Amino acid sequence: MKRSGVLLWVVGLGWMMTGCTSFLVNSTKPVMATMIIKPAFKTFLQEEDLDLAKSAIGGQIKLAEIMRENMPEDPDLALLLCQGFASYGQLFEADRDLLKFKGDEKSDKEAKAMTSRIRRYAIRGRAFCLEILEKRFKGFTDAALKGSADFNKLLEQARLEDVPFLFWLGYAWGYAVINGLTEPELVAQIPQIKAVMERVVQLKEDYFHGAGHLFLGTLYAQSKMFGGDLTKAETHFDKAEQFSQKKMLLLYYFKARFFSGQKNDTAGCKKMIKDIQSTDLSIAPDLKLVNQLAKKQAEVAQKHIDEFCP
């Protein structure tokens, strides 16, 4: 074949491949969204290999972003992106904590950089849920971020069908704060996050194994300067334990890390860390990833138990 013929063949092949790919993507995108993208989060929760989850979830998030360019009005894709970015950073927490416990200057710098990265992921997740809620309640985003008087009025309009978007908004937002207590702008927004989660538990307090109560417990288990209240924290942790049927190990990790720390309950903290490590993942097949994450974090905490549970 002559050179010009080869060139024409390559160009033609490229055109056909591009055309076919475009046709396939455009003609099958509702099928892909229904069969692959939307059930993804539930499937990932059943994964117990953290390294596999890190690589797979990252790729799935980008795939969802690509698909959303062609389906910008699909709330399920936006919710998946909110969930994905909100929770993705947690997969890096154990590695970050190992760096923090080393205590040298280089490790501290790397740990701070990783904390910033985790916080950025959470804020990206928050943006997708805010986008959905803005379409449902005009002015929601501005009122939420500023904490204006209209915010509580808008939250009162939310109904049962809004719970997933509200919960994952609060999750992303709260997780950003937990990893951003040195950021004044985020800390100032704690009252709005509490209001979001309070509305979630009003509408459906058993949503996602009662995790709305878990997040409220964690937020109230901060110091008083951050709006902490140990009585309220304990109440919410108890509720979370009730609705999760004691099967969500992350609950006990957060309770040990924050509540026991504020209460100076060293013995209680150490017991929870030990119990997390000894609990089998089979306790909740649909929460394997969450529980494996808690076990990994507990493993790190156990290696430095006197620092983690002072």
Number of C-alpha atoms within 10 A of each C-alpha: 7 7 8 9 10 11 12 12 13 12 12 12 12 12 12 12 12 12 11 12 12 12 12 11 14 13 11 12 18 15 11 13 19 14 11 15 20 16 13 18 16 11 13 19 17 18 18 18 13 17 10 11 18 15 10 12 19 13 12 18 21 13 13 22 17 11 20 19 9 12 17 11 12 14 17 18 22 24 22 25 26 29 25 25 25 31 20 19 22 21 22 18 20 19 15 21 18 18 20 18 17 13 12 10 11 11 17 18 14 14 22 15 13 20 21 16 15 25 25 18 22 29 21 18 28 28 20 25 28 24 18 23 22 15 12 14 15 11 14 23 19 14 17 23 16 15 18 13 10 14 20 17 12 17 20 9 10 17 14 11 10 16 21 17 25 26 26 27 29 27 27 28 27 29 24 27 24 17 21 18 14 10 11 10 13 18 18 17 17 21 14 21 27 20 17 26 26 19 21 29 18 14 16 17 20 18 17 13 19 24 27 31 29 30 26 27 30 26 28 26 29 20 15 11 7 15 14 18 17 20 11 16 24 20 16 24 26 17 20 26 21 15 19 20 12 15 20 25 29 21 28 24 23 20 24 25 21 22 28 21 19 17 13 13 14 16 12 17 25 21 13 21 27 16 15 24 19 10 13 13 21 11 14 18 14 16 24 23 22 24 30 24 23 26 25 18 25 28 17 18 23 17 12 14 16 11 10 19 22 13
